[in-house]
């Protein structure tokens, strides 16, 4: 059984990785790991060592504290769905870049926020 902290850190890893538009393979390559190891980190079945967490924070350009944000909230709240993460996950699953761009533009229009694009 995975520890709730490992699950939380794994979710935060997946969230920032998808927001940065990186695949598990991209991140794994930077760490000289297999993408399967990144998968295990993201579901919380494998713990992320402090040194690896530091490397991830540098690769993903976030402070190490990012991975622990929201951890002090109640267990009940952490078990609820995160609609933002669901949107990011669904968007990442779309293969057609033109459709992705149109959806991102729509979200930007609705939210009034512009996101940085790679490329």
Biopython code that builds the backbone (N, CA, C, O; Angstrom):
import numpy as np
from Bio.PDB.StructureBuilder import StructureBuilder

atoms = [
    (1, "UNK", "N", (0.850, -1.193, 0.000)),
    (1, "UNK", "CA", (0.000, 0.000, 0.000)),
    (1, "UNK", "C", (0.887, 1.245, 0.000)),
    (1, "UNK", "O", (1.822, 1.347, 0.794)),
    (2, "UNK", "N", (0.595, 2.166, -0.871)),
    (2, "UNK", "CA", (1.377, 3.393, -0.995)),
    (2, "UNK", "C", (1.057, 4.360, 0.139)),
    (2, "UNK", "O", (-0.084, 4.457, 0.590)),
    (3, "UNK", "N", (2.073, 5.065, 0.583)),
    (3, "UNK", "CA", (1.895, 6.084, 1.621)),
    (3, "UNK", "C", (1.213, 7.300, 0.987)),
    (3, "UNK", "O", (1.545, 7.656, -0.144)),
    (4, "UNK", "N", (0.277, 7.941, 1.676)),
    (4, "UNK", "CA", (-0.432, 9.098, 1.116)),
    (4, "UNK", "C", (0.499, 10.229, 0.666)),
    (4, "UNK", "O", (0.198, 10.928, -0.301)),
    (5, "UNK", "N", (1.613, 10.408, 1.350)),
    (5, "UNK", "CA", (2.551, 11.460, 0.942)),
    (5, "UNK", "C", (3.177, 11.113, -0.401)),
    (5, "UNK", "O", (3.342, 11.988, -1.251)),
    (6, "UNK", "N", (3.530, 9.832, -0.605)),
    (6, "UNK", "CA", (4.108, 9.414, -1.882)),
    (6, "UNK", "C", (3.105, 9.585, -3.019)),
    (6, "UNK", "O", (3.474, 9.972, -4.128)),
    (7, "UNK", "N", (1.844, 9.298, -2.739)),
    (7, "UNK", "CA", (0.788, 9.478, -3.744)),
    (7, "UNK", "C", (0.638, 10.965, -4.076)),
    (7, "UNK", "O", (0.521, 11.333, -5.245)),
    (8, "UNK", "N", (0.643, 11.807, -3.058)),
    (8, "UNK", "CA", (0.504, 13.254, -3.260)),
    (8, "UNK", "C", (1.668, 13.797, -4.091)),
    (8, "UNK", "O", (1.452, 14.537, -5.051)),
    (9, "UNK", "N", (2.889, 13.435, -3.731)),
    (9, "UNK", "CA", (4.076, 13.907, -4.460)),
    (9, "UNK", "C", (4.028, 13.405, -5.906)),
    (9, "UNK", "O", (4.379, 14.139, -6.831)),
    (10, "UNK", "N", (3.600, 12.170, -6.097)),
    (10, "UNK", "CA", (3.476, 11.618, -7.452)),
    (10, "UNK", "C", (2.458, 12.371, -8.294)),
    (10, "UNK", "O", (2.682, 12.617, -9.480)),
    (11, "UNK", "N", (1.336, 12.737, -7.678)),
    (11, "UNK", "CA", (0.320, 13.523, -8.403)),
    (11, "UNK", "C", (0.853, 14.892, -8.802)),
    (11, "UNK", "O", (0.601, 15.381, -9.904)),
    (12, "UNK", "N", (1.598, 15.501, -7.878)),
    (12, "UNK", "CA", (2.182, 16.812, -8.185)),
    (12, "UNK", "C", (3.216, 16.684, -9.310)),
    (12, "UNK", "O", (3.316, 17.567, -10.163)),
    (13, "UNK", "N", (3.980, 15.597, -9.313)),
    (13, "UNK", "CA", (4.934, 15.357, -10.390)),
    (13, "UNK", "C", (4.196, 15.242, -11.724)),
    (13, "UNK", "O", (4.592, 15.867, -12.708)),
    (14, "UNK", "N", (3.141, 14.459, -11.759)),
    (14, "UNK", "CA", (2.380, 14.296, -13.002)),
    (14, "UNK", "C", (1.778, 15.625, -13.448)),
    (14, "UNK", "O", (1.794, 15.959, -14.632)),
    (15, "UNK", "N", (1.253, 16.371, -12.494)),
    (15, "UNK", "CA", (0.619, 17.647, -12.810)),
    (15, "UNK", "C", (1.612, 18.606, -13.465)),
    (15, "UNK", "O", (1.314, 19.178, -14.513)),
    (16, "UNK", "N", (2.779, 18.787, -12.867)),
    (16, "UNK", "CA", (3.729, 19.755, -13.418)),
    (16, "UNK", "C", (4.355, 19.221, -14.707)),
    (16, "UNK", "O", (4.657, 19.998, -15.612)),
    (17, "UNK", "N", (4.551, 17.915, -14.799)),
    (17, "UNK", "CA", (5.107, 17.338, -16.029)),
    (17, "UNK", "C", (4.170, 17.582, -17.205)),
    (17, "UNK", "O", (4.608, 17.971, -18.288)),
    (18, "UNK", "N", (2.877, 17.352, -16.985)),
    (18, "UNK", "CA", (1.929, 17.556, -18.078)),
    (18, "UNK", "C", (1.741, 19.037, -18.379)),
    (18, "UNK", "O", (1.539, 19.416, -19.533)),
    (19, "UNK", "N", (1.805, 19.873, -17.352)),
    (19, "UNK", "CA", (1.701, 21.314, -17.585)),
    (19, "UNK", "C", (2.898, 21.824, -18.389)),
    (19, "UNK", "O", (2.776, 22.776, -19.159)),
    (20, "UNK", "N", (4.042, 21.189, -18.206)),
    (20, "UNK", "CA", (5.245, 21.563, -18.957)),
    (20, "UNK", "C", (5.287, 20.888, -20.327)),
    (20, "UNK", "O", (6.222, 21.077, -21.105)),
    (21, "UNK", "N", (4.251, 20.097, -20.598)),
    (21, "UNK", "CA", (4.126, 19.391, -21.872)),
    (21, "UNK", "C", (5.296, 18.453, -22.144)),
    (21, "UNK", "O", (5.829, 18.386, -23.251)),
    (22, "UNK", "N", (5.673, 17.737, -21.096)),
    (22, "UNK", "CA", (6.745, 16.757, -21.192)),
    (22, "UNK", "C", (6.146, 15.368, -21.031)),
    (22, "UNK", "O", (5.211, 15.171, -20.256)),
    (23, "UNK", "N", (6.684, 14.420, -21.758)),
    (23, "UNK", "CA", (6.240, 13.039, -21.604)),
    (23, "UNK", "C", (7.013, 12.389, -20.460)),
    (23, "UNK", "O", (8.011, 12.928, -19.980)),
    (24, "UNK", "N", (6.543, 11.247, -20.043)),
    (24, "UNK", "CA", (7.282, 10.499, -19.025)),
    (24, "UNK", "C", (8.670, 10.132, -19.554)),
    (24, "UNK", "O", (9.646, 10.115, -18.804)),
    (25, "UNK", "N", (8.743, 9.844, -20.831)),
    (25, "UNK", "CA", (10.021, 9.511, -21.464)),
    (25, "UNK", "C", (10.976, 10.699, -21.433)),
    (25, "UNK", "O", (12.170, 10.530, -21.187)),
    (26, "UNK", "N", (10.455, 11.908, -21.685)),
    (26, "UNK", "CA", (11.295, 13.113, -21.636)),
    (26, "UNK", "C", (11.942, 13.274, -20.263)),
    (26, "UNK", "O", (13.144, 13.513, -20.154)),
    (27, "UNK", "N", (11.132, 13.140, -19.224)),
    (27, "UNK", "CA", (11.634, 13.305, -17.858)),
    (27, "UNK", "C", (12.592, 12.167, -17.515)),
    (27, "UNK", "O", (13.644, 12.395, -16.919)),
    (28, "UNK", "N", (12.229, 10.952, -17.889)),
    (28, "UNK", "CA", (13.071, 9.791, -17.604)),
    (28, "UNK", "C", (14.451, 9.942, -18.255)),
    (28, "UNK", "O", (15.472, 9.607, -17.655)),
    (29, "UNK", "N", (14.463, 10.439, -19.465)),
    (29, "UNK", "CA", (15.726, 10.627, -20.181)),
    (29, "UNK", "C", (16.642, 11.584, -19.422)),
    (29, "UNK", "O", (17.847, 11.352, -19.324)),
    (30, "UNK", "N", (16.067, 12.658, -18.888)),
    (30, "UNK", "CA", (16.850, 13.635, -18.128)),
    (30, "UNK", "C", (17.451, 13.021, -16.856)),
    (30, "UNK", "O", (18.509, 13.444, -16.390)),
    (31, "UNK", "N", (16.765, 12.027, -16.309)),
    (31, "UNK", "CA", (17.208, 11.396, -15.063)),
    (31, "UNK", "C", (17.961, 10.093, -15.295)),
    (31, "UNK", "O", (18.417, 9.455, -14.347)),
    (32, "UNK", "N", (18.089, 9.699, -16.567)),
    (32, "UNK", "CA", (18.719, 8.429, -16.928)),
    (32, "UNK", "C", (17.971, 7.254, -16.284)),
    (32, "UNK", "O", (18.573, 6.359, -15.690)),
    (33, "UNK", "N", (16.640, 7.288, -16.422)),
    (33, "UNK", "CA", (15.752, 6.249, -15.909)),
    (33, "UNK", "C", (14.858, 5.757, -17.033)),
    (33, "UNK", "O", (14.884, 6.296, -18.140)),
    (34, "UNK", "N", (14.068, 4.733, -16.749)),
    (34, "UNK", "CA", (13.055, 4.286, -17.704)),
    (34, "UNK", "C", (11.765, 5.072, -17.458)),
    (34, "UNK", "O", (11.538, 5.576, -16.358)),
    (35, "UNK", "N", (10.925, 5.172, -18.488)),
    (35, "UNK", "CA", (9.661, 5.877, -18.301)),
    (35, "UNK", "C", (8.782, 5.130, -17.308)),
    (35, "UNK", "O", (7.927, 5.732, -16.659)),
    (36, "UNK", "N", (8.991, 3.802, -17.184)),
    (36, "UNK", "CA", (8.209, 3.030, -16.225)),
    (36, "UNK", "C", (8.484, 3.495, -14.789)),
    (36, "UNK", "O", (7.594, 3.473, -13.939)),
    (37, "UNK", "N", (9.735, 3.919, -14.531)),
    (37, "UNK", "CA", (10.065, 4.412, -13.200)),
    (37, "UNK", "C", (9.304, 5.701, -12.918)),
    (37, "UNK", "O", (8.828, 5.913, -11.803)),
    (38, "UNK", "N", (9.188, 6.559, -13.923)),
    (38, "UNK", "CA", (8.424, 7.805, -13.758)),
    (38, "UNK", "C", (6.956, 7.465, -13.499)),
    (38, "UNK", "O", (6.311, 8.095, -12.660)),
    (39, "UNK", "N", (6.428, 6.470, -14.219)),
    (39, "UNK", "CA", (5.053, 6.026, -13.975)),
    (39, "UNK", "C", (4.868, 5.609, -12.520)),
    (39, "UNK", "O", (3.879, 5.982, -11.889)),
    (40, "UNK", "N", (5.805, 4.845, -11.989)),
    (40, "UNK", "CA", (5.715, 4.374, -10.607)),
    (40, "UNK", "C", (5.782, 5.540, -9.625)),
    (40, "UNK", "O", (5.084, 5.548, -8.611)),
    (41, "UNK", "N", (6.626, 6.524, -9.933)),
    (41, "UNK", "CA", (6.673, 7.722, -9.091)),
    (41, "UNK", "C", (5.316, 8.419, -9.102)),
    (41, "UNK", "O", (4.810, 8.823, -8.056)),
    (42, "UNK", "N", (4.728, 8.557, -10.294)),
    (42, "UNK", "CA", (3.488, 9.323, -10.435)),
    (42, "UNK", "C", (2.293, 8.679, -9.751)),
    (42, "UNK", "O", (1.384, 9.384, -9.311)),
    (43, "UNK", "N", (2.274, 7.372, -9.654)),
    (43, "UNK", "CA", (1.153, 6.721, -8.965)),
    (43, "UNK", "C", (1.456, 6.497, -7.490)),
    (43, "UNK", "O", (0.591, 6.057, -6.732)),
    (44, "UNK", "N", (2.690, 6.802, -7.083)),
    (44, "UNK", "CA", (3.054, 6.697, -5.682)),
    (44, "UNK", "C", (3.477, 5.317, -5.242)),
    (44, "UNK", "O", (3.667, 5.087, -4.048)),
    (45, "UNK", "N", (3.630, 4.388, -6.174)),
    (45, "UNK", "CA", (4.043, 3.042, -5.778)),
    (45, "UNK", "C", (5.533, 2.990, -5.446)),
    (45, "UNK", "O", (5.966, 2.117, -4.693)),
    (46, "UNK", "N", (6.319, 3.908, -5.995)),
    (46, "UNK", "CA", (7.731, 4.043, -5.634)),
    (46, "UNK", "C", (7.961, 5.422, -5.051)),
    (46, "UNK", "O", (7.489, 6.426, -5.584)),
    (47, "UNK", "N", (8.692, 5.456, -3.950)),
    (47, "UNK", "CA", (9.035, 6.732, -3.327)),
    (47, "UNK", "C", (10.088, 7.448, -4.149)),
    (47, "UNK", "O", (10.918, 6.823, -4.810)),
    (48, "UNK", "N", (10.039, 8.773, -4.095)),
    (48, "UNK", "CA", (11.050, 9.586, -4.761)),
    (48, "UNK", "C", (12.047, 10.038, -3.692)),
    (48, "UNK", "O", (11.681, 10.725, -2.738)),
    (49, "UNK", "N", (13.302, 9.646, -3.866)),
    (49, "UNK", "CA", (14.346, 10.036, -2.917)),
    (49, "UNK", "C", (14.529, 11.550, -2.958)),
    (49, "UNK", "O", (14.219, 12.193, -3.961)),
    (50, "UNK", "N", (15.028, 12.107, -1.874)),
    (50, "UNK", "CA", (15.227, 13.557, -1.780)),
    (50, "UNK", "C", (16.131, 14.067, -2.899)),
    (50, "UNK", "O", (15.856, 15.114, -3.486)),
    (51, "UNK", "N", (17.191, 13.348, -3.197)),
    (51, "UNK", "CA", (18.105, 13.787, -4.264)),
    (51, "UNK", "C", (17.407, 13.776, -5.616)),
    (51, "UNK", "O", (17.633, 14.660, -6.442)),
    (52, "UNK", "N", (16.565, 12.785, -5.842)),
    (52, "UNK", "CA", (15.822, 12.692, -7.111)),
    (52, "UNK", "C", (14.776, 13.798, -7.175)),
    (52, "UNK", "O", (14.548, 14.375, -8.238)),
    (53, "UNK", "N", (14.147, 14.093, -6.058)),
    (53, "UNK", "CA", (13.162, 15.169, -6.004)),
    (53, "UNK", "C", (13.825, 16.502, -6.332)),
    (53, "UNK", "O", (13.244, 17.340, -7.022)),
    (54, "UNK", "N", (15.022, 16.686, -5.843)),
    (54, "UNK", "CA", (15.795, 17.897, -6.154)),
    (54, "UNK", "C", (16.071, 17.974, -7.656)),
    (54, "UNK", "O", (15.900, 19.028, -8.268)),
    (55, "UNK", "N", (16.501, 16.853, -8.249)),
    (55, "UNK", "CA", (16.752, 16.826, -9.694)),
    (55, "UNK", "C", (15.474, 17.130, -10.474)),
    (55, "UNK", "O", (15.502, 17.887, -11.444)),
    (56, "UNK", "N", (14.363, 16.547, -10.055)),
    (56, "UNK", "CA", (13.082, 16.797, -10.726)),
    (56, "UNK", "C", (12.698, 18.270, -10.646)),
    (56, "UNK", "O", (12.197, 18.843, -11.614)),
    (57, "UNK", "N", (12.937, 18.880, -9.483)),
    (57, "UNK", "CA", (12.581, 20.297, -9.342)),
    (57, "UNK", "C", (13.391, 21.159, -10.303)),
    (57, "UNK", "O", (12.883, 22.152, -10.823)),
    (58, "UNK", "N", (14.628, 20.794, -10.538)),
    (58, "UNK", "CA", (15.468, 21.548, -11.482)),
    (58, "UNK", "C", (15.015, 21.308, -12.917)),
    (58, "UNK", "O", (14.942, 22.252, -13.703)),
    (59, "UNK", "N", (14.712, 20.077, -13.266)),
    (59, "UNK", "CA", (14.264, 19.739, -14.623)),
    (59, "UNK", "C", (12.941, 20.431, -14.937)),
    (59, "UNK", "O", (12.751, 20.946, -16.039)),
    (60, "UNK", "N", (12.031, 20.441, -13.970)),
    (60, "UNK", "CA", (10.679, 20.977, -14.176)),
    (60, "UNK", "C", (10.558, 22.450, -13.799)),
    (60, "UNK", "O", (9.491, 23.049, -13.934)),
    (61, "UNK", "N", (11.655, 23.022, -13.330)),
    (61, "UNK", "CA", (11.724, 24.446, -12.997)),
    (61, "UNK", "C", (10.670, 24.860, -11.959)),
    (61, "UNK", "O", (9.919, 25.818, -12.144)),
    (62, "UNK", "N", (10.653, 24.101, -10.871)),
    (62, "UNK", "CA", (9.790, 24.423, -9.731)),
    (62, "UNK", "C", (10.617, 24.252, -8.457)),
    (62, "UNK", "O", (11.582, 23.487, -8.449)),
    (63, "UNK", "N", (10.254, 24.955, -7.378)),
    (63, "UNK", "CA", (10.951, 24.712, -6.112)),
    (63, "UNK", "C", (10.590, 23.322, -5.591)),
    (63, "UNK", "O", (9.507, 22.815, -5.885)),
    (64, "UNK", "N", (11.473, 22.711, -4.834)),
    (64, "UNK", "CA", (11.167, 21.381, -4.300)),
    (64, "UNK", "C", (9.904, 21.400, -3.441)),
    (64, "UNK", "O", (9.199, 20.396, -3.341)),
    (65, "UNK", "N", (9.627, 22.528, -2.834)),
    (65, "UNK", "CA", (8.421, 22.647, -1.999)),
    (65, "UNK", "C", (7.140, 22.471, -2.815)),
    (65, "UNK", "O", (6.095, 22.139, -2.257)),
    (66, "UNK", "N", (7.212, 22.691, -4.132)),
    (66, "UNK", "CA", (6.040, 22.537, -5.005)),
    (66, "UNK", "C", (5.390, 21.163, -4.800)),
    (66, "UNK", "O", (4.166, 21.049, -4.756)),
    (67, "UNK", "N", (6.220, 20.130, -4.674)),
    (67, "UNK", "CA", (5.714, 18.763, -4.595)),
    (67, "UNK", "C", (4.925, 18.496, -3.307)),
    (67, "UNK", "O", (4.186, 17.515, -3.220)),
    (68, "UNK", "N", (5.085, 19.372, -2.313)),
    (68, "UNK", "CA", (4.408, 19.193, -1.039)),
    (68, "UNK", "C", (3.260, 20.171, -0.826)),
    (68, "UNK", "O", (2.570, 20.107, 0.191)),
    (69, "UNK", "N", (3.053, 21.070, -1.772)),
    (69, "UNK", "CA", (1.966, 22.047, -1.648)),
    (69, "UNK", "C", (0.632, 21.325, -1.552)),
    (69, "UNK", "O", (0.354, 20.397, -2.312)),
    (70, "UNK", "N", (-0.185, 21.765, -0.609)),
    (70, "UNK", "CA", (-1.508, 21.173, -0.431)),
    (70, "UNK", "C", (-1.508, 19.912, 0.404)),
    (70, "UNK", "O", (-2.564, 19.328, 0.647)),
    (71, "UNK", "N", (-0.342, 19.488, 0.843)),
    (71, "UNK", "CA", (-0.240, 18.253, 1.612)),
    (71, "UNK", "C", (-0.853, 18.375, 2.998)),
    (71, "UNK", "O", (-1.349, 17.390, 3.545)),
    (72, "UNK", "N", (-0.824, 19.564, 3.567)),
    (72, "UNK", "CA", (-1.327, 19.754, 4.923)),
    (72, "UNK", "C", (-2.841, 19.884, 4.989)),
    (72, "UNK", "O", (-3.398, 20.088, 6.067)),
    (73, "UNK", "N", (-3.510, 19.770, 3.850)),
    (73, "UNK", "CA", (-4.971, 19.796, 3.866)),
    (73, "UNK", "C", (-5.484, 18.452, 4.365)),
    (73, "UNK", "O", (-4.731, 17.479, 4.422)),
    (74, "UNK", "N", (-6.710, 18.398, 4.711)),
    (74, "UNK", "CA", (-7.275, 17.170, 5.274)),
    (74, "UNK", "C", (-7.243, 16.023, 4.274)),
    (74, "UNK", "O", (-7.246, 16.238, 3.061)),
    (75, "UNK", "N", (-7.214, 14.810, 4.797)),
    (75, "UNK", "CA", (-7.204, 13.620, 3.945)),
    (75, "UNK", "C", (-8.461, 13.570, 3.088)),
    (75, "UNK", "O", (-8.423, 13.112, 1.946)),
    (76, "UNK", "N", (-9.569, 14.040, 3.638)),
    (76, "UNK", "CA", (-10.822, 14.045, 2.885)),
    (76, "UNK", "C", (-10.698, 14.901, 1.634)),
    (76, "UNK", "O", (-11.137, 14.499, 0.557)),
    (77, "UNK", "N", (-10.108, 16.068, 1.773)),
    (77, "UNK", "CA", (-9.960, 16.963, 0.636)),
    (77, "UNK", "C", (-9.000, 16.381, -0.396)),
    (77, "UNK", "O", (-9.242, 16.512, -1.596)),
    (78, "UNK", "N", (-7.918, 15.741, 0.043)),
    (78, "UNK", "CA", (-6.937, 15.210, -0.898)),
    (78, "UNK", "C", (-7.485, 14.036, -1.705)),
    (78, "UNK", "O", (-6.963, 13.716, -2.773)),
    (79, "UNK", "N", (-8.545, 13.390, -1.192)),
    (79, "UNK", "CA", (-9.138, 12.280, -1.923)),
    (79, "UNK", "C", (-10.112, 12.750, -3.003)),
    (79, "UNK", "O", (-10.502, 11.965, -3.867)),
    (80, "UNK", "N", (-10.502, 14.014, -2.961)),
    (80, "UNK", "CA", (-11.412, 14.532, -3.975)),
    (80, "UNK", "C", (-10.700, 14.669, -5.311)),
    (80, "UNK", "O", (-9.476, 14.790, -5.374)),
    (81, "UNK", "N", (-11.484, 14.648, -6.363)),
    (81, "UNK", "CA", (-10.929, 14.816, -7.700)),
    (81, "UNK", "C", (-10.392, 16.221, -7.876)),
    (81, "UNK", "O", (-10.913, 17.175, -7.298)),
    (82, "UNK", "N", (-9.352, 16.342, -8.674)),
    (82, "UNK", "CA", (-8.775, 17.634, -9.018)),
    (82, "UNK", "C", (-9.164, 17.919, -10.472)),
    (82, "UNK", "O", (-8.535, 17.392, -11.389)),
    (83, "UNK", "N", (-10.196, 18.750, -10.696)),
    (83, "UNK", "CA", (-10.641, 19.006, -12.069)),
    (83, "UNK", "C", (-9.536, 19.586, -12.952)),
    (83, "UNK", "O", (-9.479, 19.291, -14.146)),
    (84, "UNK", "N", (-8.666, 20.403, -12.378)),
    (84, "UNK", "CA", (-7.567, 20.966, -13.166)),
    (84, "UNK", "C", (-6.648, 19.882, -13.695)),
    (84, "UNK", "O", (-6.238, 19.911, -14.855)),
    (85, "UNK", "N", (-6.326, 18.919, -12.832)),
    (85, "UNK", "CA", (-5.468, 17.817, -13.247)),
    (85, "UNK", "C", (-6.182, 16.945, -14.278)),
    (85, "UNK", "O", (-5.553, 16.430, -15.203)),
    (86, "UNK", "N", (-7.484, 16.784, -14.117)),
    (86, "UNK", "CA", (-8.236, 15.992, -15.095)),
    (86, "UNK", "C", (-8.208, 16.661, -16.474)),
    (86, "UNK", "O", (-8.090, 15.984, -17.495)),
    (87, "UNK", "N", (-8.316, 17.990, -16.494)),
    (87, "UNK", "CA", (-8.253, 18.722, -17.762)),
    (87, "UNK", "C", (-6.879, 18.553, -18.399)),
    (87, "UNK", "O", (-6.766, 18.283, -19.595)),
    (88, "UNK", "N", (-5.837, 18.716, -17.589)),
    (88, "UNK", "CA", (-4.468, 18.589, -18.103)),
    (88, "UNK", "C", (-4.237, 17.180, -18.647)),
    (88, "UNK", "O", (-3.651, 17.013, -19.716)),
    (89, "UNK", "N", (-4.694, 16.176, -17.918)),
    (89, "UNK", "CA", (-4.520, 14.791, -18.343)),
    (89, "UNK", "C", (-5.269, 14.527, -19.648)),
    (89, "UNK", "O", (-4.732, 13.898, -20.560)),
    (90, "UNK", "N", (-6.497, 15.005, -19.734)),
    (90, "UNK", "CA", (-7.286, 14.815, -20.956)),
    (90, "UNK", "C", (-6.643, 15.537, -22.137)),
    (90, "UNK", "O", (-6.576, 14.990, -23.238)),
    (91, "UNK", "N", (-6.176, 16.749, -21.916)),
    (91, "UNK", "CA", (-5.530, 17.516, -22.976)),
    (91, "UNK", "C", (-4.259, 16.821, -23.450)),
    (91, "UNK", "O", (-3.990, 16.763, -24.649)),
    (92, "UNK", "N", (-3.481, 16.296, -22.511)),
    (92, "UNK", "CA", (-2.235, 15.604, -22.867)),
    (92, "UNK", "C", (-2.504, 14.354, -23.703)),
    (92, "UNK", "O", (-1.643, 13.928, -24.473)),
    (93, "UNK", "N", (-3.687, 13.767, -23.558)),
    (93, "UNK", "CA", (-4.015, 12.547, -24.296)),
    (93, "UNK", "C", (-4.404, 12.812, -25.744)),
    (93, "UNK", "O", (-4.427, 11.886, -26.555)),
    (94, "UNK", "N", (-4.704, 14.046, -26.077)),
    (94, "UNK", "CA", (-5.089, 14.396, -27.451)),
    (94, "UNK", "C", (-3.845, 14.399, -28.321)),
    (94, "UNK", "O", (-2.859, 15.062, -28.001)),
    (95, "UNK", "N", (-3.888, 13.672, -29.403)),
    (95, "UNK", "CA", (-2.724, 13.524, -30.282)),
    (95, "UNK", "C", (-2.607, 14.663, -31.302)),
    (95, "UNK", "O", (-1.500, 15.040, -31.688)),
    (96, "UNK", "N", (-3.710, 15.192, -31.722)),
    (96, "UNK", "CA", (-3.720, 16.227, -32.770)),
    (96, "UNK", "C", (-3.346, 17.587, -32.175)),
    (96, "UNK", "O", (-4.104, 18.160, -31.392)),
    (97, "UNK", "N", (-2.168, 18.096, -32.554)),
    (97, "UNK", "CA", (-1.679, 19.364, -32.001)),
    (97, "UNK", "C", (-2.577, 20.547, -32.361)),
    (97, "UNK", "O", (-2.686, 21.493, -31.580)),
    (98, "UNK", "N", (-3.209, 20.512, -33.507)),
    (98, "UNK", "CA", (-4.104, 21.603, -33.903)),
    (98, "UNK", "C", (-5.300, 21.677, -32.962)),
    (98, "UNK", "O", (-5.699, 22.760, -32.534)),
    (99, "UNK", "N", (-5.864, 20.524, -32.648)),
    (99, "UNK", "CA", (-7.003, 20.480, -31.724)),
    (99, "UNK", "C", (-6.555, 20.931, -30.335)),
    (99, "UNK", "O", (-7.265, 21.687, -29.673)),
    (100, "UNK", "N", (-5.380, 20.473, -29.889)),
    (100, "UNK", "CA", (-4.862, 20.895, -28.585)),
    (100, "UNK", "C", (-4.738, 22.407, -28.519)),
    (100, "UNK", "O", (-5.145, 23.030, -27.538)),
    (101, "UNK", "N", (-4.180, 22.989, -29.559)),
    (101, "UNK", "CA", (-3.988, 24.436, -29.592)),
    (101, "UNK", "C", (-5.328, 25.157, -29.526)),
    (101, "UNK", "O", (-5.454, 26.164, -28.829)),
    (102, "UNK", "N", (-6.322, 24.657, -30.235)),
    (102, "UNK", "CA", (-7.648, 25.281, -30.219)),
    (102, "UNK", "C", (-8.270, 25.208, -28.823)),
    (102, "UNK", "O", (-8.893, 26.164, -28.363)),
    (103, "UNK", "N", (-8.097, 24.078, -28.162)),
    (103, "UNK", "CA", (-8.646, 23.916, -26.812)),
    (103, "UNK", "C", (-7.935, 24.848, -25.837)),
    (103, "UNK", "O", (-8.579, 25.495, -25.011)),
    (104, "UNK", "N", (-6.610, 24.916, -25.930)),
    (104, "UNK", "CA", (-5.849, 25.806, -25.049)),
    (104, "UNK", "C", (-6.280, 27.249, -25.273)),
    (104, "UNK", "O", (-6.455, 27.998, -24.313)),
    (105, "UNK", "N", (-6.453, 27.644, -26.529)),
    (105, "UNK", "CA", (-6.902, 29.004, -26.840)),
    (105, "UNK", "C", (-8.276, 29.268, -26.231)),
    (105, "UNK", "O", (-8.518, 30.343, -25.683)),
    (106, "UNK", "N", (-9.169, 28.297, -26.324)),
    (106, "UNK", "CA", (-10.492, 28.437, -25.720)),
    (106, "UNK", "C", (-10.385, 28.627, -24.206)),
    (106, "UNK", "O", (-11.026, 29.512, -23.639)),
    (107, "UNK", "N", (-9.574, 27.796, -23.559)),
    (107, "UNK", "CA", (-9.403, 27.902, -22.109)),
    (107, "UNK", "C", (-8.804, 29.255, -21.743)),
    (107, "UNK", "O", (-9.210, 29.864, -20.753)),
    (108, "UNK", "N", (-7.855, 29.725, -22.523)),
    (108, "UNK", "CA", (-7.265, 31.039, -22.280)),
    (108, "UNK", "C", (-8.324, 32.132, -22.386)),
    (108, "UNK", "O", (-8.376, 33.041, -21.557)),
    (109, "UNK", "N", (-9.168, 32.034, -23.412)),
    (109, "UNK", "CA", (-10.227, 33.026, -23.594)),
    (109, "UNK", "C", (-11.189, 33.037, -22.411)),
    (109, "UNK", "O", (-11.567, 34.102, -21.922)),
    (110, "UNK", "N", (-11.581, 31.860, -21.958)),
    (110, "UNK", "CA", (-12.538, 31.753, -20.854)),
    (110, "UNK", "C", (-11.911, 32.213, -19.538)),
    (110, "UNK", "O", (-12.565, 32.885, -18.740)),
    (111, "UNK", "N", (-10.655, 31.855, -19.312)),
    (111, "UNK", "CA", (-10.009, 32.168, -18.032)),
    (111, "UNK", "C", (-9.381, 33.556, -17.983)),
    (111, "UNK", "O", (-9.175, 34.120, -16.908)),
    (112, "UNK", "N", (-9.080, 34.098, -19.160)),
    (112, "UNK", "CA", (-8.402, 35.386, -19.201)),
    (112, "UNK", "C", (-6.913, 35.275, -18.896)),
    (112, "UNK", "O", (-6.249, 36.275, -18.621)),
    (113, "UNK", "N", (-6.394, 34.046, -18.948)),
    (113, "UNK", "CA", (-4.974, 33.798, -18.660)),
    (113, "UNK", "C", (-4.327, 33.214, -19.902)),
    (113, "UNK", "O", (-4.893, 32.333, -20.549)),
    (114, "UNK", "N", (-3.143, 33.704, -20.234)),
    (114, "UNK", "CA", (-2.388, 33.174, -21.364)),
    (114, "UNK", "C", (-1.267, 32.295, -20.827)),
    (114, "UNK", "O", (-0.544, 32.684, -19.910)),
    (115, "UNK", "N", (-1.129, 31.093, -21.413)),
    (115, "UNK", "CA", (-0.076, 30.192, -20.977)),
    (115, "UNK", "C", (1.110, 30.292, -21.936)),
    (115, "UNK", "O", (0.948, 30.568, -23.125)),
    (116, "UNK", "N", (2.293, 30.064, -21.396)),
    (116, "UNK", "CA", (3.502, 30.061, -22.235)),
    (116, "UNK", "C", (3.486, 28.793, -23.074)),
    (116, "UNK", "O", (3.140, 27.718, -22.586)),
    (117, "UNK", "N", (3.860, 28.927, -24.321)),
    (117, "UNK", "CA", (3.903, 27.756, -25.215)),
    (117, "UNK", "C", (5.331, 27.454, -25.574)),
    (117, "UNK", "O", (6.147, 28.348, -25.798)),
    (118, "UNK", "N", (5.622, 26.129, -25.626)),
    (118, "UNK", "CA", (6.940, 25.698, -26.086)),
    (118, "UNK", "C", (6.936, 25.721, -27.591)),
    (118, "UNK", "O", (5.893, 25.635, -28.240)),
    (119, "UNK", "N", (8.115, 25.838, -28.122)),
    (119, "UNK", "CA", (8.109, 25.645, -29.540)),
    (119, "UNK", "C", (8.708, 26.704, -30.309)),
    (119, "UNK", "O", (8.749, 26.627, -31.537)),
]
sb = StructureBuilder()
sb.init_structure("model")
sb.init_model(0)
sb.init_chain("A")
sb.init_seg("    ")
for serial, (resi, resn, name, xyz) in enumerate(atoms, 1):
    if name == "N":
        sb.init_residue(resn, " ", resi, " ")
    sb.init_atom(name, np.array(xyz, "f"), 0.0, 1.0, " ", f" {name:<3s}", serial, name[0])
structure = sb.get_structure()
